Structure formats: structure tokens, C-alpha cells
Amino acid sequence: MQLSSESSIISWWLQGLGMLVPAGLKNLFNPAKKRILIQLQNDHLAVIWPGQKNRKSDPELYAFQQVDERKKLIKKLNKYSKDQHNLVLCIPENKGLRNMLRLPVNAESDLASILGFEIDRQTPFSPDQVYYGYRLISKNKSANTLNVELNVIPRKIIDPLLTKLAKAGLKPHVVELLNDQPGSGINVLPGSVSNGDQKGTARTNKLLLLVAIALLGIAVAIPFKNLESEIKQTELAIEEAKSGALEVNELRLKWEKLQEKQALINKKIQEHRSVTRILDELTRLIPDDTWLTRLHIRGNTIRLQGESSAATALISIIEKSGHFSGTRFQSPVTTNISTGKDRFQITTQVISPESSK
């Protein structure tokens, strides 16, 4: 199975679908506009709610360690999200580091792991002493470099805050450094998720996958049908123009170009089906107590990142499917103190039809 061009294919597909989505609908699903920002200020919790006019200097204060205040806060939180997936803990900028790095362009394929090693060089901390996140800012094609923003916050700052909030029933999904636009920073807990309805989440993921596959079929079928109609019209015109050799030759050249376009679309359809088969198989294999925060496909290599109640069992589950091989953990399994789940990063190889014969 060859998936070398999947990135360009998916970008082509998403760009086309994005043009069909109304602006109002895009805003409805914009997670940045639904975030609830919180910051600990001594014994109070400062909260900025979605839709609040002044996102910088007009927070509501709650004495969240008092029972009545805590109930009032939880009740209002539940109106926005019962599983608190959009709860963002903001850390003052002077409590962490924000560095701009320049890296070789070939580092992009494994940027998260490379930045883990860079922490020793770029900060006074070791990787096991911090939480970190990053954002790719730009690419310099002429210099073959990447500009990356790296955010680092010591664990000794974040862990006590998360423990304190957890005792009050608050479990942030995102932790980020404050900036000029609160709620638009970099999450240093990329594996953090809420303890919501896991089975419901799994069912939702499967439903979204089916919707994506259906939209994919529609997006490919429409240009294919239009192209097929053009080819038929060109063939009829060739028959009518047989008396004029020059006209026939021009029409035949046009027909050949249309045939080439049709072959390209057929190729894209086959490549889409390869990606779809992989997504379908992973959806079927992954247990309901496991969810993914990142999925990266490059060639025949797949990288999975997420959380599970039993991450060690995932290796044998994926291997026994018969569709993947060489499955292994890319980094040690750790525990998310917010959820009690195992954080994992798994790498596996797709078994191509030729090698399975």
C-alpha cells in the first residue's frame, strides 16, 4: 500500500470542502470561541467565559474552595460542557519559557521527539522536569529551515495546580502560557483529555469518520461526473467533424487531455480509498476506553498518540489485526495525573497487499 501523496490529497479534499461550508457553520465549530479560561489567584479562581466582551481584564472571581461557591461554578461550567473539555488553565508568562527555534526542514516529520531533545539545549530544564508544547510558525524553503515556537512550563508549577483543581472537581483539558490573546496559546498537555463519556466519545468518533467518508465520496464523484460528461461531448464532436482533418486533430488532442485528467482522478480515488481503509481499521481496533489526540500517516508509517486505560494491551491488539506490523511504543508510557489514564505514543507499519501474499 503506497500512501506517499496522502498529505496533498487530503489538503486538496479539505480545501474543496471548506469552500462549501457557510461562515456561520465554521464559527459554530470553532473551539477557540468556546474556551473557558481559568487562572488561580491565591484562594480565588478567575474565570473568563465564552462570549465575554473583555477577554483580558474582566474575569469573574470564585472562592472555589468554599462549597457554595464551588457548586455555583460547577453549575455554570456544566452549561458549557459537562466533561470540561474546553476548560483552559492559564499560567502567567513569567512562570514558563517561550522560545523561537530554527530547525532543519527535515525535522518536521518527527518534530515532537526532536523538540524533546532540544529542551536540554534550549532551556535550563531536562525533558522530565517540564511540560512542553510547540507550534510550527513558518517554513523557509530557500534556507530549508523551520521556525518553531516552543512553550515550556516546569512540572513543579503545573502539577500542584492540577491536583488542587482536581480536588475541587475541575479538570482542565489545556494548560498554556498567557499571551496577548488569552485562549489562543500552545497547549503543553497535548495528551490531556477529560473524563467524559468514553463510549459516547468513541461512538461520536466513528460517526464523524462515516460522515467524512461520505463527504469524500461526494467531493470526488462530482468532478468525476462532470469530466465524464465533457469526454462524451468531445467524442460526439469528433464524429461530426470527420470531414475536417484539422478540426478532428484538435478535438482528439483535447480528448486525450481529458483522458489524462480522468486517469488522475481515478488515481486520487484509489489513494483516498487506501487512507479510508486505514482509518476504518483503526476505528474498529481501538477499544472504547482508548482515544486518540493525534494521528499521523506518512507513507506506510502510522504514529498514534493518545490515552488509554491499558496502553500496553494496544500493541498486541494492533499486531493481531493482520493489517499492521512492527508495532512499538515510540516513547515510554506515562500517566496523566488529571485523568489517571496511560499516555502513549505508538508507531506501526501498514502491511501492503503485495507483502501479505
N, C-alpha and C positions, 0 to 999 in steps of 0.2 A: 504494500500500500504506500503510495507516494503522496505526501502532503506538503511538499516544499513551497507551494504557492498559496497555502491556505490563508495567510495573513492578507494578501492583496485581494483574494476572492471575497473574504468576509468584509473587508473595508468597502469593496465595491458594492456588495449587497446592502450593508448598513447605510451607506451614503444614499443609495437609491430609496430605501425605505424611509429614511429620515425626512426626505423631501415630501413624503406623503402624509406625515404626521402633523396635525394642526399645532400651532404655537401654544394654545391653551392646554392641549393634552400633554405636550412636552413639560410645561410648568407643573402640571399635576403630579408628574412622576419625578420631579427634580428633588433629590434627597436633601440638597443643601438648604432648601427653603422650608424644610420640615424639622430641622435640627433643634434640639433643646440644649442650650448651653448652660453649664453649671460651673461654679468656681467656689472653693472653700475659702471663707473669710472668717478666721477664728472659729467661733461656735455657730456661725451662720452659713447658710448656703445661698449664694447669689445665683438667680435663675433668669435667663433671658428666653422668653417663649417665642415660638414661631409667629411671624406676623407682627411682632413688636416693632414699633416705629423706630426707636433708637436702639440699635443692636449693640452699641458700645457702652453707653453711660446711664442706662435706665433699667437696671436689674431689679427683680423682686427679691427680698430677703426673707429667708425662712430659718427659724431656730429649729433645725431638723432633728435635733436630739431630744426635743420635747415631744411627747406622744401626740398631743393635739395638732401641733404644727406639722409633724411628720405625716399624720393622716391627711391633713389638708393638702400637703404637697403631693402625696401619692395619688390622691383622688384626682387632682388636676393633671398629673402625669398620665394617668390611665385614659384620659380623654384623647390624648395624642397617640399613645402607644402603650398597650398593656405589657409588652415584653421589653420595653425601654430600648429598642434597637436604635432609636435616633437620639439617645442621650450622649452628650459630648462633655467630657471633663476637660476644662481649660486650665493649663498650667502657666503661671507667669513666665514671661520670656527670660527673666534673669535666673530661672531655675533650670534652664537647659541650654543647649547649644544649637545654633542654626548655621551650618557651613555650606558654602557653594564649592563643589568639586568639579574638576575637569578630568574625565576618564577617556580611555581609548574607546572608539565606537564599537569594537568587537566585545566590549564588556556588557553590552545591552542584554545579550541572551541570558546572562546569569547575574544580573545587577544586584539582586538582594544578597546573594552569597558573597560577592566581591566587596560590597559595602560593609559586610560584617567584618572582613579582614581589615578594611580601611579604618575602622574605628580606632584600632590600636595606634595607627599612624597619625590620624587627623584629630584625635581628642585625647584628653588625659585619662580615659577610661579603657577598660577591656570590654569586649562584647558582652560578657556575662554580668557586667555591672550596670547595664543600661537597657532601656527600650529605645528602639530607633525606627524611623520611617524615612521614606525618600520620595522625591518627585522628579521625573525627568523634565527639565526645563526646555532644552533645545538640543539640536544636533548641528554640528559644524561639518558639513560634508567635505569642504576643501581641506580642513585640518584633520579629518577623521576623528573627531572628538565629540564627547557628550558633556553637556552642562547639567549637573545634578544637584538638587538641593537636599541636604541631609539634615534631619532633625534628631537630636539625641537628648534623652532625659534620664537621669540616674534612677535606677530601680528603688533606691532608698527613699526617694521622694514620692514616687508613684505608688508603691506597694502599700505603705501605711494609709494613704488616702483612699485607695480602693477598698482596703479592709474596713476602714471607718464607714465608708458609704455603704458597703455590703451589709454591715450590721443594722443599718437604717433601711434596708430593703432597696437600695439604689445600686444599679449595676451598669455603669457606662459602657457603651459599645466602642466608643472612640476616646482616645486621650491625645491631645495636641497642644502645642505651644500657642499662646496668644499671639495674634498679629493685628494688622490694621483692619482686617475684615474678619471678625470673630466667626468661627464655624467654618472657615474655608482653609484651614491649615492641613498639616500632614498627620495622619493617624500613626502613632508609634506603637499601637497594638493591632497590627494587621490581622491577627488571628482571633481578635476579641469578638465574641458574639453573645447574645442574650440567651437566658434560659427559657425561651418561649416554647411554644408547642412544637416539638421537634418533628412529630409525624405530620403536623399540618404544614410545616416548612417544607418537608420532603415532597408532600403532595403538590404544594404550590410550585416547587422547582420543576416537577415532572410536567405540570400543566403548562408552565411557561415554555418548557422545551418543545412541547407539542405545538404551541402557538407559533414559536419561532420556526419550526419545520414547515408549518402550513404557509407562513408568510414567505419563507424561502421558495417554496414551490410556486407561489403566485408571482413573486418577483422575477423568477426565471421563465415561467410559462408565457407571460405577457410579451416580452420582446421576441421570444421564440415564435409565437404565433404570428406576430406582425411580420417577422422576417420570412416566414414560410409563405405568407400571402404575397409578399414582394417577389419571391422567386417564381411563384406560379404566374404572376402577371408578366414577368420578364420572359418566361418560356412561351407564353401566348404571343407576345410581341415579336419574338424571333420567328415564329411560324408565319406571321403576317408580313414580315419584312424579307422573306427569302429572295424576292426579286432584286433587292439591292444588296450587293455583297458587302459594301462598306457598312451599311446600317446593321447587317447581320453580325459583322465582326465586332462592332462597338457594343451591341447588345450582349454578345457572347462573353465579352470581357467583363461586362457588368455582372452577368450571371455567375461567372467564375469567382468574382469578388464576394458576391452574396453567399456563394457556397462556402468560401473560406470563413466568412463571419458565422455561418451556421455551424461549421465544424468547431469554431472557437467556443460557441455557446454550448455545444454538446460536451466539449471537454470540461467547461466550467460546471456543467450539471453533474458530471461524473465526480469531479473533485468535491463538490458540495455534498454529494452522497457519502463520500468517504468520511468527511468530517461529521456528518449527521450520524453515521453508523457508530462512530466512536462515542459521541455524546449519548446516544441511546444506550449503548452497552454499559457505560459508566453509571448512568442513571439507574439501570437495572441492578448493577452490582452493589452500589454503595448502600449500606444499611440506613434505616430511618434515624438512628441515633448519631449519624455522621453527616456533616455538611461541609461544603467547600467554600473557602473565601477567595481562592484563586485557582484558575485552570489555564495552563499554558501549553499549547501544542506547537511543536516545531519539528517539521519532518516527521519521523516515526517516534520521536521522543515526547512524552507527556509528563508534565510536572503538576502534581496535585498538592494544594495546601489547604488546611482546614482544621477542624476539631472533631474528636470522636470520643465515645465512652470507652472504647477499647481499640486504640490506634494500632497496636501490634497485630491484631487479627486481620487488618486490611491487606497486608502483604499476601497472605495465603488466599484470601478471597479473590483478589485481582488475578493472581497467578493461576488459580484453578479454573478461571473462566475459559482458558484456551485461546484468548484473543490478545493476551499481553505476556511479555517475558522480561526477565531481568529486573523485576520489581524490587525496589530497595528504598530505605529511608535516606534522604539526601542530607539530613541533619538529625541530631538527637531529638527524641520525643521529649517535650516539656509539658508542664501542667499550667493551665490558665487559672490563676487563683480566683478570678471573677466567676468562672463557670464550673470549675472543678473538672474540666474536660482535658483530654490529651491534645496538645498541639502537634501537628505533624507536617512534614514535607516529604512527599513520595515521588520518586522518578520511576517510570516504566517505559517499555518499548512496545509499540504496536507490532503484532505478528502479521506480516504481509501474506496475502493469499498464496504467493509463489513459494514462500518458505514453509508454509504449513502443509504443503502437499507431500 
